[in-house]
Structure formats: structure tokens, C-alpha cells
Amino acid sequence: MPSALMHDTGAQQRTAPFVVSLRSSGGVNTISGYAVRFGELSHDLGGFRERIDPAAWNPATDRSDVLATFNHNMDNVLGRRSSGTLRLTADASGIRYEIDVPNTQAGQDVAELIRRGDVIGSSFTFRVNPGGQERASDDDPETGLPVRVITSMTVYELGPVTNPAYPTTTTSARSLDAAYPMESESRMSDAPIRTADGFLPVNRRTIPNGASWTVTEPAALWVNMVGPKSRFLANIPASNKLTMHEASMMLPAVKTVDGGYVDANSPIPEPGTDLPSRTCWAAKFGAVEKASSEVLQDARPDLVAGINQSLALAMARGIDNGLFNGAGPADPNDPRRVTGLLAQGVTKNAVPSVAEISAAIKRLEASDAEATVLWVDPVAAEALRAEIPAAQWTEGVYGLIPVVSQRLPANTAVVADSSRIFVGLHSGISITVSRTAPEAFSQDRALFRALARVAGVWVQEAGSVQIVSATLPTKTPNLRALADQPEPDVNSPEMLAAQAAQHAQEMADRQADPSKRFTVSAPKLSDDEAQRLRDRRRRATAQQ
């Protein structure tokens, strides 16, 4: 019988495979599974097999700290028991863990590996306690190997791994759905809590359990929460709100040309594109709310729902401000800069009135556009209400119901054809709650965070957005300056002809101006140097 069977009490690791699954719902990723399986035999561990007794370790009674890592690598920390980002429970099958995956490179990598099916197991690192092992009365009937039974151990590290050894411990990754009802019991830690600011004292209450509140799909946040609260997005056709998944996207520019009669056997004329498309980078918008842990404990899901509605409204207002006025770096050439709608429409400096809006509609219709939306700031709305009888206000201004937005400059009205306005919305939108942020620990609060990325707004034709404003100067923008510039084809006939013309012009300039001429001169050789040069050439010719 191997001596290691009954005498190995140092740090040991055990792993096991499982068919990994991932259910994505757009929230905070959570890895869960069984790191320890009770009563099941391991593979051959070097001359013996092993099983864990159900009484060997119970996380409910042993409150020592446990670290969650990927592949037992301390550089790939995923969670910690004392911080609340790792939770352990025991049942009849074994020890189950649940890890809130951090927004780090290691966390993103392991979530992707689980989703791809490359991570196939879980592992735990433990130490056998004194007297905590015994040999089973019967050897393994399949292999004839002796069996060691672990009756008492201490686990201090676990997590998903790529190279397993126990047959049935599990690992799965999922994104948390709506946390209803929110688990709100308070827990006391037995060890200092590690945060970005260092170690906090022991016995600090952790933030209540329940890591996120999200809808089933990220797109539903745009459709059901943020979108309806945005005065801008709510008035853009759904087909013009383009979903993006990468860091940037190209917003389209389409030139509408008149169709006409074509003779038989004649080709249909090809229209030219007057305005190229524009590539926009996703700009991040964010909002944060705080709530006391004790208030959350009393209010349960009602307050959580209210906080999320508040966050959605804050996000909608921030996005409106960016889409109307622009946002991001001040440098207009920075690709992260969001160029607002007001910078892309034709502006007339005038006080908004019914007559001015009528003139704006006329200018808009001159470009074959159709007025479909009227945005106004509160000052312009008040001026229009003074002109229009209250009984007719519901009919709007020439059929356009004014949409009042605080995000517009004072005394500004925008008449637009919304079918010619495109917006890029990133699919990565989320509303989450953090229990682990340093501020959350120090103030005993939960921090709710909303994040969304928008690629900006693009107007196909400046004339389709008419702006009447007493505060903005008259301006007709050059949309070409904002669009992607085509790369020249250096081998095209046009480019080659331009290069030949430039060369001919340079030669003519040199002939006309003696100062620009250049000459080539050879060094003067002595008679001996000239003779040696002739000899070398003669020998070279003879060798050929």
C-alpha cells in the first residue's frame, strides 16, 4: 500500500470534469458548480483512489477565508469568501460554490472559456487535518487500488480549471437574472476584507447578497427602460436605431434618387453617392445610485425596481444631452467624440414661433424630406403655447406634437425628418449592483451602476434637420468634413495622370529658375588613379 495514502497531509489539489454550460442574460457573470463531491471516487492519484466524507468539511460551520481562482493561479483571482464575491454551500451531493466574476481580464477570459466549453471542471486545494484520513475497509473493485477516505480537511482555495481529475464535480457559468426576491441577510466576516484601499477591519457587515438586477436580454433595456425615457430615441424609427457589438460601427449614408422610365435593353442609370458614410466609436455613458443595506433589507425588491427606473431615466437624459449637443473629448477629430444633432443640421438664428416653424418645414420639404418630429426646449414650448389656443395644443404645430426636452439650448426648436437620422446603440448595456466596491464596504451601501455605449448620431442630409434658435448662430454644416474620407487609389488613371502632371510642372519650374537646377559632377582623378581604374576595368572584362 503506498505510504502517501495515509501520510500526505500537506496542501493537495483535486480536480474533476464536467460538461460546462453558460446561460447569458446580459448581467454580471456568475460561475457556479461543485468543487467537492461527497462519496465519489477520484481517478488514480498515484497508487490509490480517494473519496471525501460528507462530514469532512462544512462551510457553514467553518468560516475561514477561501479564495477563488482560475487554474489555481493566484494571479487569476476571481473572488473571495470574506468579500462576499465567493459563496459556499453544502448539500447532500457536495460543496457548491458561486463566484461573482470580476470585470478583469482574467474574469472575462474564464467566462469566455466556459462559454466555449474549454473549461471542463472544478478544483479545490485542501489540507488534511490531523487524524482526518483513514483507509477504507474495501479496496476499489474496479482497479484493485486502496481507497483513502478524507474525514476532516480544511479547504482554502477552489475554482474552475482546465485539467480535471475527479469525475463529477461541476462547473457552469451563467449571467444573473433579475434578483427577486433580493437576499438580504447580513453576514459577519471572520477575516479582514480585502478591497482596493487595503484591508478593512473584521466584523464589517457585507453588502446584502444578490449581485445584479437586469432584464433577460440587454436589448430589452433599450426597448423597455432607457429608450422610452429618452426624448431623442423615443422619436427615432426603430429601424434607424442600429445595434452594434464591436467598438465602432459605420452609420450609413443613402442617397435617394428618382426612379424613371428605362428603354428596353438599356441599363438603369447608376446614381452617384454625394455623401459617404461615417464611422463612429462607441462612447460610454454611466450613472450611479446608492442605497443603504438596511433600507434594501426592509424594502426588498420594491426599492431595487425604483432605483433601476431612476438609473434608466438618468441614462436617458445623459444620452439625450450627448445626441443633441455632442459628448466626449473636446477635440473634434478624436474618433471617440460624439457629434451631436445640432452640429449636423441647418440652423437659422431666430426666436422659435409658429411662423418660423412653418418656414423651417418649408425648407425641409424643399429637400424632399418630411417633417416627422418637433423637438423644443421649455422656453420655446412656452412661446408656442402662447400662440396656440389651449384647445388646439393637442393637435400640435402643423400636426407635429412638440416634444419638450431640457437637453436643448434655451429658445431652440428642431424640425426634422427622423427617417434620415441614424443612431448606433451598443448591445452592452447593463444595470448592476456591487457589493465589493470599497465605497460600498466603507459606507455599508449597495452601489447601483448603469452603463451604456452609444456610437452617436448621423444625419444623412443637413437639410433634413432644420433648427430655429435664438441662442445658436446661423450655420449650414459641411457634413463631408464629418464623414469618412475615401482613401485615394494611387494606381488609378486619375492619380497617375496627376503625378505625371506634377512631375512635368516641377521640371518646368527647374528650367525656368536656375536656382532650382541641379548638376551631377564626378571627382577629378590623378593620372595614377585613372590608370588604376582602367586596369581594373580591363581585368574585369578579361574575366568575363
C-alpha positions in Angstrom: 0.0 0.0 0.0 1.5 3.4 -0.9 2.9 5.3 2.0 1.4 8.5 0.7 -2.0 7.1 1.2 -2.1 7.7 5.0 0.7 10.2 5.5 0.2 13.0 2.9 -1.2 15.9 5.0 0.3 18.8 3.0 -1.5 21.1 0.6 -3.3 19.0 -2.0 -5.4 19.7 -5.1 -8.3 17.7 -6.5 -10.0 18.5 -9.8 -12.9 17.0 -11.7 -14.5 17.4 -15.2 -18.0 18.4 -16.1 -19.9 19.4 -19.3 -19.9 23.2 -18.8 -22.9 25.4 -19.7 -23.4 29.1 -20.0 -26.7 31.0 -19.8 -26.2 34.6 -20.8 -28.7 37.3 -19.8 -26.6 40.4 -20.0 -25.9 40.8 -16.3 -23.0 40.1 -14.1 -21.4 36.7 -14.9 -21.6 34.1 -12.1 -19.6 30.9 -12.2 -21.2 28.1 -10.1 -20.7 24.4 -9.6 -19.5 21.7 -7.3 -15.9 21.8 -6.3 -16.2 18.9 -3.9 -18.3 15.8 -4.4 -19.1 13.6 -1.4 -18.6 9.8 -1.6 -17.3 9.7 -5.2 -14.0 8.1 -6.1 -11.3 10.1 -7.7 -9.1 8.9 -10.5 -5.8 7.1 -9.7 -3.9 9.6 -7.6 -0.6 7.7 -7.7 -1.4 4.2 -6.5 -4.6 4.9 -4.6 -8.0 6.4 -5.1 -9.8 8.8 -2.8 -13.2 9.9 -1.7 -14.5 12.7 0.6 -16.7 12.0 3.6 -19.7 14.3 3.8 -18.6 15.4 7.3 -15.0 16.3 6.1 -15.7 20.0 5.8 -18.8 22.2 6.2 -18.5 25.8 5.1 -21.5 26.7 7.3 -19.5 25.9 10.5 -16.0 26.7 9.2 -16.0 30.4 8.5 -12.3 30.6 7.4 -11.5 32.6 4.3 -11.4 30.8 0.9 -10.0 32.2 -2.3 -11.5 31.6 -5.7 -9.0 31.4 -8.6 -8.8 30.1 -12.1 -6.4 27.1 -12.6 -5.1 27.6 -9.0 -3.2 30.7 -10.2 -3.1 33.4 -7.6 -2.7 36.0 -10.4 -6.1 34.9 -11.7 -8.2 35.8 -8.6 -12.0 35.5 -9.3 -13.5 36.0 -5.8 -13.0 35.8 -2.1 -15.3 34.4 0.6 -14.6 37.2 3.1 -15.5 39.9 0.5 -18.8 38.2 -0.4 -17.8 37.5 -4.0 -17.5 33.8 -3.3 -20.3 31.9 -1.6 -20.2 28.3 -0.5 -22.9 25.9 0.5 -23.0 22.2 1.3 -25.8 19.8 0.4 -26.1 16.0 0.1 -24.0 16.0 -3.1 -21.0 18.1 -2.0 -19.7 21.6 -1.6 -21.1 24.0 -4.1 -19.6 27.4 -4.9 -20.8 30.5 -6.6 -18.4 33.3 -7.8 -19.3 36.8 -9.0 -16.9 37.1 -11.9 -14.9 40.3 -11.7 -14.6 42.7 -14.6 -10.9 41.9 -15.1 -9.1 40.3 -17.9 -8.9 37.0 -16.0 -12.6 37.2 -15.3 -13.5 37.9 -18.9 -11.2 35.1 -20.1 -12.6 32.4 -17.8 -16.2 33.4 -18.7 -15.4 33.1 -22.4 -13.6 29.8 -21.9 -16.6 28.3 -20.0 -19.0 29.6 -22.7 -16.8 27.9 -25.4 -16.6 24.7 -23.5 -12.8 24.8 -23.0 -13.1 24.8 -19.2 -14.4 21.4 -18.1 -14.0 21.1 -14.4 -13.6 22.5 -10.9 -10.8 22.0 -8.4 -10.1 22.7 -4.7 -7.0 23.0 -2.7 -7.2 21.5 0.8 -5.1 20.3 3.8 -5.9 17.1 5.7 -6.5 17.9 9.3 -4.7 15.7 12.0 -6.4 12.4 12.1 -8.6 13.4 9.2 -8.0 10.4 6.9 -8.4 6.6 7.0 -8.2 3.7 4.7 -11.5 2.2 3.5 -12.3 -1.3 4.6 -12.7 -2.4 0.9 -10.3 -1.6 -2.0 -11.7 -0.3 -5.2 -13.3 -3.3 -7.0 -12.6 -1.8 -10.5 -8.9 -1.2 -10.2 -8.0 -3.1 -7.0 -6.4 0.1 -5.6 -6.7 1.0 -2.0 -9.1 3.8 -1.1 -8.3 6.7 1.2 -11.3 8.4 2.9 -10.9 12.1 3.9 -12.8 12.6 7.1 -11.6 16.0 8.1 -10.0 18.7 6.0 -9.7 22.5 5.5 -10.4 24.0 2.1 -8.7 27.3 1.4 -8.8 27.7 -2.4 -11.1 26.5 -5.3 -12.4 27.4 -8.7 -12.7 26.3 -12.3 -9.8 24.5 -14.0 -9.0 23.2 -17.5 -7.3 19.9 -16.4 -9.6 17.9 -14.1 -9.2 14.7 -12.1 -12.4 14.0 -10.1 -15.1 12.6 -12.4 -18.2 14.5 -11.4 -17.6 17.9 -9.8 -19.4 20.5 -11.8 -18.8 24.0 -13.3 -21.2 26.2 -15.0 -21.3 29.8 -15.9 -24.5 31.9 -16.0 -25.4 35.6 -16.0 -27.7 36.5 -13.1 -31.3 37.3 -14.0 -33.5 39.7 -12.0 -32.6 39.3 -8.3 -36.2 38.9 -7.0 -36.6 38.5 -4.1 -33.3 40.0 -3.1 -31.4 38.0 -0.4 -30.7 40.5 2.3 -29.3 38.6 5.3 -26.2 40.2 6.8 -23.0 38.3 7.2 -20.1 38.8 9.6 -16.6 38.1 8.2 -14.0 36.3 10.3 -11.1 37.8 8.4 -10.2 41.3 7.2 -11.9 42.3 4.0 -9.6 42.9 1.0 -10.5 46.0 -1.1 -8.7 48.3 -3.4 -8.0 50.6 -0.4 -6.4 47.8 1.6 -7.7 45.7 4.5 -10.8 46.7 6.4 -11.3 45.7 10.0 -13.1 42.4 10.8 -16.8 42.2 11.6 -17.8 44.7 8.9 -21.2 43.8 7.6 -21.0 42.8 3.9 -23.4 44.1 1.3 -26.6 42.0 1.0 -26.4 39.0 -1.2 -27.9 39.5 -4.7 -25.4 40.7 -7.3 -27.5 42.2 -10.1 -30.9 43.3 -11.4 -31.2 43.0 -15.1 -33.8 42.2 -17.6 -33.5 38.9 -19.6 -31.8 40.5 -22.7 -29.7 43.6 -22.9 -31.7 44.9 -25.9 -34.8 45.0 -23.7 -33.1 47.6 -21.6 -33.0 49.9 -24.6 -36.5 49.0 -25.7 -38.3 48.9 -22.3 -36.4 51.1 -19.9 -33.8 53.6 -21.4 -35.4 54.1 -24.9 -38.9 55.2 -23.8 -37.4 57.7 -21.3 -35.2 59.3 -24.0 -36.8 62.2 -25.8 -34.4 61.6 -28.6 -34.5 57.8 -29.0 -38.3 57.6 -28.5 -38.8 59.7 -31.6 -36.4 57.9 -33.9 -37.8 54.9 -36.0 -36.8 51.5 -34.7 -35.2 50.7 -38.0 -32.8 53.6 -37.6 -31.6 52.6 -34.2 -28.8 50.3 -35.3 -27.4 47.6 -32.9 -23.6 47.4 -32.7 -21.5 44.8 -31.0 -18.0 46.0 -31.7 -16.0 49.1 -30.6 -17.1 51.0 -33.7 -19.7 50.9 -36.4 -20.4 52.6 -39.7 -23.6 54.7 -39.8 -25.0 54.6 -43.3 -25.5 57.5 -45.8 -28.0 56.7 -48.5 -28.8 59.0 -51.4 -32.4 58.7 -52.6 -32.7 59.3 -56.4 -35.8 59.5 -58.5 -36.7 56.4 -60.4 -37.7 56.8 -64.1 -38.5 55.2 -67.3 -35.8 53.0 -68.9 -35.8 51.9 -72.5 -35.8 48.2 -73.3 -32.3 46.7 -73.3 -30.9 49.9 -71.7 -29.0 49.8 -68.4 -30.5 51.5 -65.4 -28.5 54.7 -64.6 -26.2 54.3 -61.6 -26.6 57.1 -59.1 -23.6 58.7 -57.5 -23.2 58.9 -53.7 -23.0 62.5 -52.7 -22.2 61.8 -49.0 -20.1 58.9 -47.7 -20.9 57.0 -44.5 -19.4 57.9 -41.1 -17.6 55.5 -38.8 -18.4 56.2 -35.1 -16.9 54.8 -32.0 -19.0 53.7 -29.0 -18.9 56.4 -26.3 -19.7 55.3 -22.7 -22.5 56.9 -20.7 -22.9 56.0 -17.0 -24.9 56.7 -13.9 -24.6 55.6 -10.2 -27.1 55.3 -7.4 -26.5 54.4 -3.7 -28.8 52.6 -1.2 -28.3 51.7 2.4 -28.0 48.0 3.0 -30.5 48.2 5.8 -33.0 50.1 3.7 -32.6 47.4 1.0 -33.2 44.8 3.6 -36.5 46.4 4.6 -37.7 47.4 1.1 -36.6 44.2 -0.7 -37.3 44.3 -4.4 -39.6 47.4 -4.5 -36.7 49.8 -3.8 -34.5 47.9 -6.3 -37.0 48.4 -9.0 -37.3 52.1 -8.2 -33.6 52.5 -8.3 -33.3 50.9 -11.6 -36.0 53.1 -13.1 -34.2 56.1 -11.7 -31.0 54.9 -13.3 -32.7 54.3 -16.6 -34.0 57.9 -16.5 -30.6 59.3 -15.7 -29.0 57.4 -18.5 -31.7 58.6 -21.0 -31.1 62.2 -20.0 -27.3 61.8 -20.4 -27.7 60.1 -23.8 -30.1 62.8 -24.9 -27.6 65.5 -24.0 -24.9 63.7 -25.9 -27.0 63.1 -29.0 -28.3 66.6 -29.2 -25.2 68.6 -28.2 -22.3 66.2 -28.6 -20.2 64.5 -25.9 -16.8 63.1 -25.3 -13.3 64.6 -25.9 -13.2 68.2 -26.8 -11.1 67.5 -29.9 -13.5 67.3 -32.9 -11.0 65.0 -34.6 -10.9 62.5 -31.8 -12.7 59.3 -33.0 -14.4 58.9 -29.6 -16.1 62.3 -30.0 -19.9 62.1 -30.4 -21.0 64.8 -32.8 -24.5 66.0 -31.8 -27.5 66.5 -34.0 -27.4 70.3 -33.6 -24.0 70.4 -35.3 -25.3 68.5 -38.3 -28.5 70.4 -39.1 -29.1 73.8 -40.8 -29.5 76.5 -38.2 -31.4 79.8 -38.5 -30.8 82.3 -35.7 -34.3 83.4 -34.8 -36.8 83.2 -31.9 -38.9 80.0 -32.3 -42.5 80.8 -33.3 -45.3 79.2 -35.3 -44.3 81.3 -38.4 -40.6 80.2 -38.0 -41.5 76.6 -37.7 -43.7 76.9 -40.8 -40.7 78.3 -42.7 -38.5 75.5 -41.4 -40.9 72.9 -42.6 -40.9 74.6 -46.0 -37.1 74.5 -46.2 -37.2 70.8 -45.1 -39.7 69.9 -47.7 -37.6 71.6 -50.4 -35.1 68.7 -49.9 -37.9 66.1 -50.4 -37.8 65.4 -46.6 -40.9 65.1 -44.5 -41.3 66.7 -41.1 -42.0 63.9 -38.6 -40.7 65.3 -35.2 -40.5 68.6 -33.5 -38.2 68.9 -30.5 -38.4 72.1 -28.4 -36.8 73.3 -25.2 -39.1 74.6 -22.4 -38.7 78.3 -23.4 -39.7 77.6 -27.0 -42.6 75.4 -25.8 -43.9 78.2 -23.6 -43.7 80.7 -26.6 -45.6 78.3 -28.8 -48.3 77.7 -26.2 -48.8 81.5 -26.0 -49.6 81.5 -29.8 -51.7 78.3 -30.0 -55.0 78.1 -28.2 -55.1 75.5 -25.4 -57.9 73.6 -27.2 -55.7 73.2 -30.3 -52.5 72.4 -28.4 -53.1 68.7 -28.6 -53.1 69.0 -32.4 -49.6 70.4 -32.3 -47.9 72.8 -34.7 -48.9 71.8 -38.2 -49.6 68.3 -36.9 -46.3 68.0 -35.0 -46.8 67.4 -31.3 -43.9 69.3 -29.6 -41.5 67.0 -27.7 -40.1 69.1 -24.8 -36.5 68.4 -23.8 -34.4 70.1 -21.1 -31.3 69.0 -23.0 -31.8 71.5 -25.8 -30.3 75.0 -25.6 -32.7 77.7 -24.5 -35.1 79.1 -27.1 -34.4 76.3 -29.6 -36.7 74.2 -31.8 -35.7 71.4 -34.1 -37.9 70.2 -37.0 -36.6 67.0 -38.5 -37.3 64.1 -40.8 -36.4 61.3 -38.3 -36.2 58.7 -41.1 -32.9 60.4 -42.1 -31.4 60.2 -38.7 -29.4 57.1 -37.6 -28.2 56.2 -34.1 -25.8 53.4 -33.2 -26.6 51.6 -29.9 -24.2 49.2 -28.4 -25.6 45.8 -27.1 -23.5 46.0 -24.0 -26.0 47.9 -21.7 -26.4 46.8 -18.1 -27.7 47.8 -14.7 -25.9 46.1 -11.9 -25.3 46.4 -8.1 -22.0 45.9 -6.5 -21.3 44.6 -3.0 -17.5 44.7 -3.4 -16.6 48.3 -4.2 -14.5 49.9 -1.5 -17.1 52.7 -1.0 -19.8 50.1 -0.6 -17.9 48.4 2.2 -16.9 51.6 4.0 -20.5 53.1 3.9 -22.4 49.8 4.2 -24.2 50.6 1.0 -25.0 49.0 -2.3 -23.8 50.8 -5.3 -26.1 50.5 -8.4 -24.4 51.3 -11.7 -25.9 51.7 -15.2 -23.6 51.7 -18.3 -24.5 52.1 -21.9 -22.5 52.8 -25.0 -23.7 54.9 -28.0 -21.9 55.3 -31.3 -23.5 58.7 -31.8 -25.9 60.2 -34.3 -25.6 60.7 -38.1 -27.7 62.9 -40.3 -27.8 61.8 -44.0 -28.6 65.3 -45.3 -28.2 68.6 -43.4 -31.4 69.9 -44.9 -33.5 67.2 -43.3 -32.8 68.8 -39.8 -33.9 72.4 -39.6 -33.0 74.3 -36.4 -34.6 77.5 -35.2 -32.7 79.0 -32.3 -32.3 82.4 -30.7 -29.1 81.2 -29.0 -27.3 79.3 -31.8 -25.7 81.1 -34.7 -26.9 80.7 -38.3 -24.9 77.8 -39.8 -25.1 75.3 -42.7 -22.7 72.4 -41.7 -20.4 70.6 -44.1 -21.3 67.0 -43.4 -18.4 65.8 -45.7 -16.0 67.1 -43.1 -17.6 64.8 -40.5 -17.8 61.8 -42.8 -15.2 59.2 -43.6 -12.7 60.4 -46.2 -12.2 57.9 -49.1 -8.7 56.5 -49.5 -7.2 57.5 -52.9 -6.3 54.8 -55.3 -2.7 55.5 -56.1 -2.8 53.3 -59.2 -6.0 54.8 -60.7 -5.6 56.6 -64.1 -6.6 59.9 -62.4 -3.9 59.6 -59.8 -1.2 58.5 -62.3 -2.1 61.4 -64.6 -1.9 63.8 -61.6 1.5 62.5 -60.7 2.8 62.9 -64.3 1.4 66.5 -64.4 3.1 67.3 -61.1 6.4 65.9 -62.4 6.2 67.9 -65.6 5.4 71.1 -63.6 8.4 70.5 -61.4 10.7 70.0 -64.4 9.4 73.2 -66.0 10.0 75.1 -62.8 13.6 74.0 -62.7 14.2 75.0 -66.3 12.7 78.4 -65.6 14.5 79.1 -62.4 18.3 78.4 -62.5 18.4 78.2 -58.7 16.3 75.1 -58.8 18.5 73.3 -61.3 20.8 70.5 -60.2 24.0 69.1 -61.7 26.0 66.0 -61.2 29.8 66.1 -61.1 32.4 63.4 -60.8 35.6 63.7 -58.7 38.7 64.6 -60.7 41.3 61.7 -60.7 45.1 61.9 -60.9 46.9 60.2 -63.7 47.9 57.3 -61.5 44.3 56.9 -60.2 42.9 57.0 -63.7 45.4 54.3 -64.8 44.5 52.0 -61.9 40.8 52.4 -62.7 41.4 51.5 -66.4 43.4 48.4 -65.3 40.6 47.2 -63.1 38.1 47.6 -65.9 40.4 45.7 -68.3 40.8 42.8 -65.9 37.1 42.6 -65.2 36.4 42.5 -68.9 39.0 39.7 -69.4 37.5 37.6 -66.7 34.1 37.7 -68.4 
